[in-house]
Amino acid sequence: MEENTIEDKVLTCRTCQKEFPWSKQEQRYYEKKGFKKQPQKCSDCRDKANKLRNENMFYIHCGLCKKDAAMIAPPPKDRVAICEDCYKKSVQEYQKNKPSEKPTEATTKA
């Protein structure tokens, strides 16, 4: 990054999907430290993640209900993370709507 090409940017947090500013000063700090990537999380999500990491937990922002939650495993990178309540609701919904398993003709003759 050259001095004259640095401008304030607006980035999107990969956790909560909210936009957050990345100032010229922060960009210079990243450059000075040798960081190659721009920040992926807003300061709120970064703070929450750092606090939970000390407890061997991972911060997520539920993709369904939009509430903050914690997981004991790292959140999936290839799909949306959901909280425990939403997971339980989806399991109940699946079980309620699952087609009934009626015996087939082949299993009744055996």
KEBASE-542277 format. One line per field, with one value per atom (N, C-alpha, C, O): residue number from 1; residue in three letters; atom name; y, x, z. Coordinates in steps of 0.2 Angstrom, whole numbers, plus 2048, in hexadecimal, padded with zeros to 3 digits. Each point is the difference from the previous one (the first is absolute). Layout:
residues N
n = [NUM,...]
res = [Ala,...]
atom = [CA,...]
yy = [Y,...]
xx = [X,...]
zz = [Z,...]
//
This chain:
residues 110
n = [1,1,1,1,2,2,2,2,3,3,3,3,4,4,4,4,5,5,5,5,6,6,6,6,7,7,7,7,8,8,8,8,9,9,9,9,10,10,10,10,11,11,11,11,12,12,12,12,13,13,13,13,14,14,14,14,15,15,15,15,16,16,16,16,17,17,17,17,18,18,18,18,19,19,19,19,20,20,20,20,21,21,21,21,22,22,22,22,23,23,23,23,24,24,24,24,25,25,25,25,26,26,26,26,27,27,27,27,28,28,28,28,29,29,29,29,30,30,30,30,31,31,31,31,32,32,32,32,33,33,33,33,34,34,34,34,35,35,35,35,36,36,36,36,37,37,37,37,38,38,38,38,39,39,39,39,40,40,40,40,41,41,41,41,42,42,42,42,43,43,43,43,44,44,44,44,45,45,45,45,46,46,46,46,47,47,47,47,48,48,48,48,49,49,49,49,50,50,50,50,51,51,51,51,52,52,52,52,53,53,53,53,54,54,54,54,55,55,55,55,56,56,56,56,57,57,57,57,58,58,58,58,59,59,59,59,60,60,60,60,61,61,61,61,62,62,62,62,63,63,63,63,64,64,64,64,65,65,65,65,66,66,66,66,67,67,67,67,68,68,68,68,69,69,69,69,70,70,70,70,71,71,71,71,72,72,72,72,73,73,73,73,74,74,74,74,75,75,75,75,76,76,76,76,77,77,77,77,78,78,78,78,79,79,79,79,80,80,80,80,81,81,81,81,82,82,82,82,83,83,83,83,84,84,84,84,85,85,85,85,86,86,86,86,87,87,87,87,88,88,88,88,89,89,89,89,90,90,90,90,91,91,91,91,92,92,92,92,93,93,93,93,94,94,94,94,95,95,95,95,96,96,96,96,97,97,97,97,98,98,98,98,99,99,99,99,100,100,100,100,101,101,101,101,102,102,102,102,103,103,103,103,104,104,104,104,105,105,105,105,106,106,106,106,107,107,107,107,108,108,108,108,109,109,109,109,110,110,110,110]
res = [Met,Met,Met,Met,Glu,Glu,Glu,Glu,Glu,Glu,Glu,Glu,Asn,Asn,Asn,Asn,Thr,Thr,Thr,Thr,Ile,Ile,Ile,Ile,Glu,Glu,Glu,Glu,Asp,Asp,Asp,Asp,Lys,Lys,Lys,Lys,Val,Val,Val,Val,Leu,Leu,Leu,Leu,Thr,Thr,Thr,Thr,Cys,Cys,Cys,Cys,Arg,Arg,Arg,Arg,Thr,Thr,Thr,Thr,Cys,Cys,Cys,Cys,Gln,Gln,Gln,Gln,Lys,Lys,Lys,Lys,Glu,Glu,Glu,Glu,Phe,Phe,Phe,Phe,Pro,Pro,Pro,Pro,Trp,Trp,Trp,Trp,Ser,Ser,Ser,Ser,Lys,Lys,Lys,Lys,Gln,Gln,Gln,Gln,Glu,Glu,Glu,Glu,Gln,Gln,Gln,Gln,Arg,Arg,Arg,Arg,Tyr,Tyr,Tyr,Tyr,Tyr,Tyr,Tyr,Tyr,Glu,Glu,Glu,Glu,Lys,Lys,Lys,Lys,Lys,Lys,Lys,Lys,Gly,Gly,Gly,Gly,Phe,Phe,Phe,Phe,Lys,Lys,Lys,Lys,Lys,Lys,Lys,Lys,Gln,Gln,Gln,Gln,Pro,Pro,Pro,Pro,Gln,Gln,Gln,Gln,Lys,Lys,Lys,Lys,Cys,Cys,Cys,Cys,Ser,Ser,Ser,Ser,Asp,Asp,Asp,Asp,Cys,Cys,Cys,Cys,Arg,Arg,Arg,Arg,Asp,Asp,Asp,Asp,Lys,Lys,Lys,Lys,Ala,Ala,Ala,Ala,Asn,Asn,Asn,Asn,Lys,Lys,Lys,Lys,Leu,Leu,Leu,Leu,Arg,Arg,Arg,Arg,Asn,Asn,Asn,Asn,Glu,Glu,Glu,Glu,Asn,Asn,Asn,Asn,Met,Met,Met,Met,Phe,Phe,Phe,Phe,Tyr,Tyr,Tyr,Tyr,Ile,Ile,Ile,Ile,His,His,His,His,Cys,Cys,Cys,Cys,Gly,Gly,Gly,Gly,Leu,Leu,Leu,Leu,Cys,Cys,Cys,Cys,Lys,Lys,Lys,Lys,Lys,Lys,Lys,Lys,Asp,Asp,Asp,Asp,Ala,Ala,Ala,Ala,Ala,Ala,Ala,Ala,Met,Met,Met,Met,Ile,Ile,Ile,Ile,Ala,Ala,Ala,Ala,Pro,Pro,Pro,Pro,Pro,Pro,Pro,Pro,Pro,Pro,Pro,Pro,Lys,Lys,Lys,Lys,Asp,Asp,Asp,Asp,Arg,Arg,Arg,Arg,Val,Val,Val,Val,Ala,Ala,Ala,Ala,Ile,Ile,Ile,Ile,Cys,Cys,Cys,Cys,Glu,Glu,Glu,Glu,Asp,Asp,Asp,Asp,Cys,Cys,Cys,Cys,Tyr,Tyr,Tyr,Tyr,Lys,Lys,Lys,Lys,Lys,Lys,Lys,Lys,Ser,Ser,Ser,Ser,Val,Val,Val,Val,Gln,Gln,Gln,Gln,Glu,Glu,Glu,Glu,Tyr,Tyr,Tyr,Tyr,Gln,Gln,Gln,Gln,Lys,Lys,Lys,Lys,Asn,Asn,Asn,Asn,Lys,Lys,Lys,Lys,Pro,Pro,Pro,Pro,Ser,Ser,Ser,Ser,Glu,Glu,Glu,Glu,Lys,Lys,Lys,Lys,Pro,Pro,Pro,Pro,Thr,Thr,Thr,Thr,Glu,Glu,Glu,Glu,Ala,Ala,Ala,Ala,Thr,Thr,Thr,Thr,Thr,Thr,Thr,Thr,Lys,Lys,Lys,Lys,Ala,Ala,Ala,Ala]
atom = [N,CA,C,O,N,CA,C,O,N,CA,C,O,N,CA,C,O,N,CA,C,O,N,CA,C,O,N,CA,C,O,N,CA,C,O,N,CA,C,O,N,CA,C,O,N,CA,C,O,N,CA,C,O,N,CA,C,O,N,CA,C,O,N,CA,C,O,N,CA,C,O,N,CA,C,O,N,CA,C,O,N,CA,C,O,N,CA,C,O,N,CA,C,O,N,CA,C,O,N,CA,C,O,N,CA,C,O,N,CA,C,O,N,CA,C,O,N,CA,C,O,N,CA,C,O,N,CA,C,O,N,CA,C,O,N,CA,C,O,N,CA,C,O,N,CA,C,O,N,CA,C,O,N,CA,C,O,N,CA,C,O,N,CA,C,O,N,CA,C,O,N,CA,C,O,N,CA,C,O,N,CA,C,O,N,CA,C,O,N,CA,C,O,N,CA,C,O,N,CA,C,O,N,CA,C,O,N,CA,C,O,N,CA,C,O,N,CA,C,O,N,CA,C,O,N,CA,C,O,N,CA,C,O,N,CA,C,O,N,CA,C,O,N,CA,C,O,N,CA,C,O,N,CA,C,O,N,CA,C,O,N,CA,C,O,N,CA,C,O,N,CA,C,O,N,CA,C,O,N,CA,C,O,N,CA,C,O,N,CA,C,O,N,CA,C,O,N,CA,C,O,N,CA,C,O,N,CA,C,O,N,CA,C,O,N,CA,C,O,N,CA,C,O,N,CA,C,O,N,CA,C,O,N,CA,C,O,N,CA,C,O,N,CA,C,O,N,CA,C,O,N,CA,C,O,N,CA,C,O,N,CA,C,O,N,CA,C,O,N,CA,C,O,N,CA,C,O,N,CA,C,O,N,CA,C,O,N,CA,C,O,N,CA,C,O,N,CA,C,O,N,CA,C,O,N,CA,C,O,N,CA,C,O,N,CA,C,O,N,CA,C,O,N,CA,C,O,N,CA,C,O,N,CA,C,O,N,CA,C,O,N,CA,C,O,N,CA,C,O,N,CA,C,O,N,CA,C,O,N,CA,C,O,N,CA,C,O,N,CA,C,O,N,CA,C,O,N,CA,C,O,N,CA,C,O,N,CA,C,O,N,CA,C,O]
yy = [7FA,806,806,801,803,807,805,800,805,805,804,801,800,804,7FC,803,7F7,7FC,7FD,7FD,804,7FE,805,806,7F7,803,7FC,7FA,80A,7FC,7FB,802,7F8,7FB,7FE,801,7FC,7FE,7F8,7FE,7FE,7F9,7FD,803,7F6,7FD,7FA,7FC,804,7FB,7F9,7FF,7FC,7FA,7FC,7FB,808,7FD,802,7FC,80B,803,803,802,7FE,803,808,802,801,807,804,7FD,808,804,804,802,7FE,804,804,7FD,808,804,7FD,7FE,803,7FE,806,802,802,807,7FF,7FB,80B,801,7FE,7FD,805,7FF,7F8,7FE,7FF,7F9,7FC,7FB,807,7FD,801,7FC,80A,801,7FC,7FD,802,7FB,7F9,7FD,801,7F9,7FF,7FB,80B,7FF,800,7FC,808,801,7F9,7FE,7FF,7F9,7FA,7FB,807,7FB,7FB,7FB,807,7FC,801,805,7F5,800,800,803,7FB,800,806,802,800,806,7FC,7FA,80A,7FD,7FC,803,7F8,7FC,801,7FF,804,801,807,803,800,806,800,7FB,80B,800,7FC,7FD,804,7FC,7F9,7FD,800,7F9,7FE,7FA,80A,7FE,7FF,7FC,809,800,7FA,7FD,802,7FA,7FA,7FB,804,7FA,7FF,7FB,80B,7FF,7FE,7FC,807,7FE,7F9,7FC,801,7F9,7FB,7FB,807,7FC,7FF,7FA,80A,7FF,7FA,7FD,802,7FB,7FA,7FB,804,7FB,7FF,7FB,80B,800,805,803,7FC,804,804,7FE,809,804,7FF,800,800,800,805,802,800,804,7FC,7FF,7FF,7FB,802,806,7F6,802,800,802,7FB,800,805,804,7FC,805,806,805,7FB,806,802,805,7F6,801,7FE,7FC,806,7FE,7FA,7FF,7FC,7FA,7FE,803,7F7,7FD,7F9,7FD,800,7F9,7FE,803,7F6,7FD,7FE,7FE,802,7FF,806,804,7FC,806,800,7FB,80B,801,7FD,801,7FC,7FE,806,805,7FA,805,7FF,805,7F6,7FF,800,800,802,801,804,802,800,805,7FC,7FB,808,7FD,802,806,7F5,802,7FE,7FC,808,7FF,7F9,7FD,801,7FA,800,7FB,80A,801,7FF,7FC,807,7FF,7F9,7FD,800,7F9,7FC,7FB,805,7FC,801,7FB,80B,802,7FC,7FE,803,7FD,7F8,7FD,800,7F9,7FE,7FB,809,7FE,801,7FC,809,801,7FB,7FD,800,7FB,7F9,7FD,802,7FA,800,7FB,80B,801,7FF,7FD,805,800,7FA,7FF,7FD,7FA,7FB,7FF,7FF,7FB,7FA,7FD,800,7FA,7FA,7FF,7FD,7FA,7FA,7FD,802,7FB,7F9,801,7F9,7FA,7FF,801,7FE,7FE,7F9,7FC,802,7FA,7FB,7FA,807,7FC,7FE,7FB,80A,7FF,7FC,7FD,803,7FD,7F9,7FC,802,7F9,7FC,7FA,809,7FD,7FC,7FD]
xx = [804,7FC,804,805,7FB,803,7FC,7FA,80A,7FD,7FB,7FB,806,7FB,7FA,7FB,805,7FA,7FC,7FB,807,7FC,7FA,801,7F9,7FA,7FC,800,7FC,7FB,7FC,7FE,800,7FC,7FB,800,7FB,7FA,800,800,801,800,7FA,7FC,803,7FA,803,804,7F9,802,7FE,7FA,80A,7FE,7FC,7FD,803,7FC,7F9,7FB,804,7F9,7FE,7FA,80A,7FE,7FF,7FD,805,7FF,806,805,7FA,806,803,7FD,80A,804,806,802,800,805,807,801,803,807,804,801,801,803,807,803,7FF,807,805,805,7FA,805,800,806,7F5,800,803,804,7FB,803,808,804,7FE,807,803,806,7F6,802,801,805,7F6,801,806,803,7FE,806,807,804,7FC,806,801,806,7F5,800,802,801,7FE,801,7FA,801,7F9,7FA,7FE,800,7FF,7FE,7F9,7FE,7FE,7F8,7FD,803,7F8,7FC,7FB,7FF,7FF,7FC,7FA,7FD,801,7FA,7FA,7FA,808,7FA,800,805,7F5,800,803,801,800,803,7FC,803,7F6,7FC,801,801,7FE,801,807,801,804,807,801,803,7FA,801,7FC,803,7F7,7FC,804,801,802,803,807,801,802,806,7FF,804,7F6,7FF,7FE,802,7FA,7FE,806,800,804,806,804,803,7FD,804,7FC,804,7F6,7FC,7FF,7FC,808,800,7F9,7FD,800,7F9,801,805,7F6,800,7FA,7FA,806,7FB,7FD,803,7F6,7FC,7FB,7FD,800,7FA,7FB,802,7F9,7FC,7FD,7FD,803,7FE,7F8,7FE,7FF,7F8,7FD,7FC,806,7FC,805,7FD,809,804,803,802,7FD,802,808,802,801,807,800,7FB,80A,800,807,804,7FD,807,800,7FB,80A,801,806,805,7FB,806,805,805,7F8,804,801,7FB,80A,800,7FA,7FE,7FF,7FB,801,806,7F6,801,802,7FD,808,801,7FC,800,7FD,7FD,7F8,7FD,801,7F8,7FF,805,7F5,7FE,800,7FD,806,7FF,7FA,7FD,800,7FA,800,805,7F7,801,7FC,7FD,804,7FD,7F9,7FD,7FF,7F9,7FD,7FC,808,7FD,802,7FC,809,802,7FA,7FE,800,7FB,7FA,7FC,802,7FA,800,7FB,80A,801,7FF,7FD,806,800,7F8,7FE,7FF,7F9,7FC,7FB,806,7FC,801,7FC,80B,801,7FD,7FD,803,7FC,7F9,7FD,800,7F9,7FE,7FB,809,7FE,803,7FF,805,803,7FB,7FB,806,7FB,800,805,7F5,7FF,803,800,804,803,7FB,800,7FC,7FC,803,804,7FB,803,7FE,7FB,80A,7FF,7FE,801,7FD,7FD,806,7FF,807,806,801,802,7FE,801,7FA,802,7F8,7FB,800,7FD,806,800,805,800,805,806,7FF,804]
zz = [800,800,800,804,7F7,800,804,800,803,804,7FC,803,7F7,7FC,7FE,7FD,803,7FE,805,7FF,808,805,801,801,800,801,805,800,804,804,7FC,7FA,809,7FD,804,806,7F7,804,7FF,7FA,80B,7FF,803,804,7FA,803,805,7FE,808,805,7FE,7FE,802,7FE,805,7FE,808,805,801,7FF,801,801,7FA,800,7FB,7F9,800,7FB,80B,800,7FD,800,7FD,7FD,806,805,7FA,805,7FC,7FB,808,7FD,801,805,7F6,800,7FE,7FA,80B,7FF,7FD,800,7FE,7FD,805,7FF,807,806,801,801,7FF,802,7FA,801,7F9,7FA,801,7FE,804,801,805,7FF,806,806,7FD,802,7FA,7FE,7FB,800,7FC,7FC,804,7FE,807,804,804,800,802,803,7FB,802,7F8,7FB,7FE,7FD,806,7FF,7F8,7FD,800,7F9,7FF,7FA,80A,7FF,804,805,7F8,804,805,800,805,806,7FD,7FB,808,7FE,805,7FE,808,804,803,800,802,803,807,802,801,806,806,804,7FB,805,800,805,7F5,7FF,802,802,7FC,802,807,803,801,807,803,805,7F9,802,7FF,804,7F6,7FE,804,802,800,804,807,803,800,807,800,805,7F6,800,7FF,803,7F9,7FE,806,801,804,806,804,805,7FA,803,7FC,801,7F9,7FB,7FD,7FF,800,7FD,7FA,7FF,7FD,7F9,800,801,7FD,7FF,7FA,7FB,804,7FA,800,806,7F5,7FF,7FC,7FA,809,7FD,7F9,800,7FB,7FA,7FF,7FB,80A,800,804,7FE,808,805,801,803,7FB,800,807,802,803,807,800,7FC,809,802,803,805,7FA,804,800,7FD,806,801,7FE,801,7FC,7FE,803,802,7FF,803,7FA,801,7F9,7FA,7FB,801,7FB,7FC,7FB,7FE,801,7FB,7F9,7FE,7FF,7F9,7FB,801,7FB,7FB,7FA,7FC,802,7FA,800,7FB,80B,801,806,804,7FD,806,806,801,804,807,803,7FF,805,804,807,802,802,807,802,7FC,80B,802,800,7FE,803,800,7F9,7FF,7FC,7F9,7FE,7FC,806,7FE,803,7FC,80A,803,7FC,7FF,800,7FC,7F9,7FE,7FF,7F9,800,7FC,80A,801,801,7FD,807,802,7FA,7FE,7FE,7F9,7FC,7FC,803,7FC,802,7FC,80A,803,7FF,7FF,801,800,7F8,7FF,7FD,7F9,7FC,7FA,809,7FD,7FE,804,7F6,7FD,805,802,7FF,805,7FC,7FA,80A,7FD,801,805,7F5,800,7FD,7FC,807,7FD,7F9,7FE,7FE,7F9,7FF,805,7F5,7FF,801,802,7FC,801,807,802,803,807,803,805,7F9,803,7FE,804,7F7,7FD,803,800,803,803,806,803]
//
